[in-house]
């Protein structure tokens, strides 16, 4: 989403826990990494799955890099990049 004040990215979490998200900014690149593991043991047996998510975003030159924020809102991980 591109608004007058910011670029906003929304990533659907699909049940992932935000403590398993690694958020970094380096060399004008924003990186998000999630390792999602699910286990279930019920009457039908034991189930385990693992998913890995990695995404990089180039930070536009008109962004205040030091003010980039990220937080969980509902089932989304929202990254806000304020414009200069």
MARGUTI-16476 format. One record per atom (N, C-alpha, C): residue number from 0; chain; x, y, z. Coordinates in steps of 0.001 Angstrom, whole numbers, plus 500000, padded with zeros to 6 digits. Layout:
N
nr:kette:xx:yy:zz
NUM:A:X:Y:Z
...
***
This chain:
84
nr:kette:xx:yy:zz
0:A:500844:498831:500000
0:A:500000:500000:500000
0:A:500892:501236:500000
1:A:500580:502179:499156
1:A:501354:503408:499030
1:A:500449:504573:499387
2:A:500658:505165:500583
2:A:499861:506311:501003
2:A:500712:507567:500877
3:A:500127:508721:501171
3:A:500875:509974:501118
3:A:501990:510010:502151
4:A:501790:509321:503291
4:A:502750:509398:504395
4:A:503667:508193:504526
5:A:503300:507044:503907
5:A:504103:505832:504150
5:A:503830:504753:503113
6:A:504783:503816:503045
6:A:504588:502552:502340
6:A:504221:501538:503423
7:A:503191:500743:503174
7:A:502736:499781:504172
7:A:502690:498396:503536
8:A:503368:497452:504197
8:A:503396:496060:503735
8:A:502678:495208:504769
9:A:501805:494314:504311
9:A:501081:493406:505191
9:A:501393:491974:504784
10:A:501859:491204:505758
10:A:502186:489800:505514
10:A:501263:488954:506368
11:A:500509:488084:505735
11:A:499588:487212:506471
11:A:500397:486192:507271
12:A:500091:486078:508552
12:A:500854:485202:509441
12:A:500411:483736:509387
13:A:499178:483472:509033
13:A:498676:482093:508967
13:A:498996:481300:510236
14:A:498800:481936:511386
14:A:499007:481254:512655
14:A:500423:481296:513187
15:A:501353:481905:512480
15:A:502743:481980:512944
15:A:502839:482884:514171
16:A:503726:482543:515059
16:A:503972:483328:516263
16:A:505006:484399:515942
17:A:504750:485636:516331
17:A:505664:486731:516005
17:A:507037:486566:516655
18:A:507153:485757:517702
18:A:508483:485544:518288
18:A:509373:484693:517381
19:A:508793:484094:516337
19:A:509560:483316:515355
19:A:509886:484130:514106
20:A:509708:485448:514181
20:A:509982:486330:513045
20:A:511288:487074:513286
21:A:512148:487046:512297
21:A:513410:487783:512358
21:A:513304:488944:511373
22:A:513347:490157:511890
22:A:513189:491382:511102
22:A:514506:492134:511137
23:A:515110:492401:509964
23:A:516385:493123:509935
23:A:516390:494172:508821
24:A:517201:495195:509032
24:A:517449:496220:508016
24:A:518954:496343:507875
25:A:519437:496154:506644
25:A:520875:496244:506386
25:A:521081:496688:504940
26:A:521932:497676:504752
26:A:522264:498182:503411
26:A:521024:498562:502604
27:A:520080:499224:503251
27:A:518839:499707:502627
27:A:517944:498561:502131
28:A:518099:497385:502740
28:A:517259:496229:502432
28:A:516587:495776:503726
29:A:515279:495637:503683
29:A:514517:495138:504824
29:A:514261:493651:504585
30:A:514610:492810:505550
30:A:514455:491356:505419
30:A:513544:490822:506516
31:A:512693:489893:506136
31:A:511805:489223:507082
31:A:511971:487730:506888
32:A:512181:487049:508001
32:A:512360:485598:507964
32:A:511468:484983:509034
33:A:510698:483967:508662
33:A:509841:483256:509617
33:A:510073:481766:509488
34:A:510197:481110:510612
34:A:510282:479658:510654
34:A:509034:479187:511396
35:A:508119:478570:510681
35:A:506822:478202:511236
35:A:506767:476691:511405
36:A:506650:476238:512652
36:A:506564:474807:512939
36:A:505231:474512:513621
37:A:504585:473468:513162
37:A:503299:473070:513714
37:A:503358:471604:514106
38:A:502891:471294:515305
38:A:502780:469899:515730
38:A:501378:469673:516276
39:A:500883:468483:516037
39:A:499555:468125:516519
39:A:499553:466639:516837
40:A:499034:466303:517982
40:A:498911:464903:518385
40:A:497463:464693:518809
41:A:496722:463930:518014
41:A:495319:463672:518347
41:A:494990:462212:518076
42:A:493722:461870:518073
42:A:493305:460467:517890
42:A:493702:459897:516531
43:A:493987:460757:515570
43:A:494391:460309:514232
43:A:495905:460136:514110
44:A:496639:460487:515148
44:A:498082:460313:515120
44:A:498824:461613:515351
45:A:500103:461564:515081
45:A:501000:462700:515307
45:A:501286:463368:513972
46:A:501182:464674:513948
46:A:501401:465435:512726
46:A:502396:466555:513023
47:A:503371:466712:512148
47:A:504344:467783:512298
47:A:504628:468383:510929
48:A:504671:469712:510878
48:A:505020:470376:509617
48:A:505931:471554:509919
49:A:506708:471916:508927
49:A:507621:473034:509058
49:A:507581:473832:507762
50:A:507457:475143:507908
50:A:507456:476032:506746
50:A:508444:477147:507013
51:A:509046:477628:505946
51:A:510024:478701:506054
51:A:509609:479810:505098
52:A:509658:481046:505564
52:A:509290:482197:504753
52:A:510437:483194:504812
53:A:510832:483725:503662
53:A:511865:484756:503611
53:A:511491:485742:502521
54:A:511533:487029:502865
54:A:511211:488064:501891
54:A:512118:489260:502127
55:A:512550:489892:501044
55:A:513351:491109:501120
55:A:512626:492224:500380
56:A:512752:493426:500929
56:A:512180:494618:500308
56:A:513276:495676:500219
57:A:513441:496280:499060
57:A:514341:497420:498926
57:A:513654:498618:499571
58:A:514393:499334:500376
58:A:513830:500500:501036
58:A:513967:501689:500090
59:A:512856:502293:499702
59:A:512922:503434:498787
59:A:513724:504593:499384
60:A:514313:505399:498520
60:A:515161:506517:498967
60:A:514382:507586:499727
61:A:513075:507665:499512
61:A:512282:508691:500187
61:A:511696:508206:501519
62:A:512277:507160:502109
62:A:511810:506605:503386
62:A:512747:507019:504509
63:A:512165:507327:505665
63:A:512930:507608:506882
63:A:513282:506259:507513
64:A:514403:505721:507131
64:A:514794:504358:507510
64:A:514793:504139:509028
65:A:515207:505127:509785
65:A:515270:504981:511244
65:A:513890:504923:511896
66:A:512842:505252:511159
66:A:511486:505266:511720
66:A:510618:504123:511201
67:A:511213:503164:510517
67:A:510452:502002:510049
67:A:509960:501228:511264
68:A:508686:500850:511239
68:A:508113:500109:512361
68:A:507474:498813:511861
69:A:507294:497879:512782
69:A:506660:496605:512450
69:A:505930:496089:513676
70:A:504740:495501:513447
70:A:503958:494955:514547
70:A:502892:494017:514013
71:A:502375:493211:514906
71:A:501295:492286:514564
71:A:499965:493010:514736
72:A:499134:492927:513701
72:A:497776:493464:513766
72:A:496854:492367:513259
73:A:496092:491771:514172
73:A:495222:490661:513798
73:A:496066:489498:513317
74:A:495787:488980:512135
74:A:496537:487863:511562
74:A:497588:488347:510559
75:A:497997:489613:510693
75:A:498975:490185:509764
75:A:500172:490758:510515
76:A:501320:490696:509877
76:A:502531:491359:510333
76:A:502639:492595:509451
77:A:502552:493767:510045
77:A:502471:495018:509285
77:A:503761:495812:509425
78:A:504332:496181:508287
78:A:505563:496971:508252
78:A:505197:498334:507673
79:A:505563:499385:508391
79:A:505269:500746:507949
79:A:506585:501478:507730
80:A:506737:502005:506499
80:A:507925:502759:506130
80:A:507520:504212:505890
81:A:507723:505094:506901
81:A:507330:506505:506747
81:A:508166:507214:505674
82:A:507491:508031:504891
82:A:508176:508816:503858
82:A:508769:510073:504471
83:A:509815:510600:503830
83:A:510470:511849:504276
83:A:509590:513019:503976
***
